[in-house]
Amino acid sequence: MRLSEFRRALGDEFGEAYGRVLTSDLVLPSLGGRTAQEALDDGLPARDVWLALCVETDVPDSRRHGAGLPAARS
């Protein structure tokens, strides 16, 4: 997952404004007590950060994998 895909998944799941708040304010115990933004800044893979955020916010499994990918071209 690229950072752009992370941002797209975040916006799709939570909305742009709330997604930014979650990224900067929600502490994720599974990432060593860092926020998503801190974890990304520290070089953790965006996919790992996305999945940790999903676990912490109870996003259903069906909406976790493949999130943030652009729609297939016809």
Secondary structure, 3 states (H helix, E strand, C coil): CCHHHHHHHHHHHHCHHHHHHHHHHCEEHHHCCEEHHHHHHCCCCHHHHHHHHHHHCCCCHHHCCCCCCCCCCC
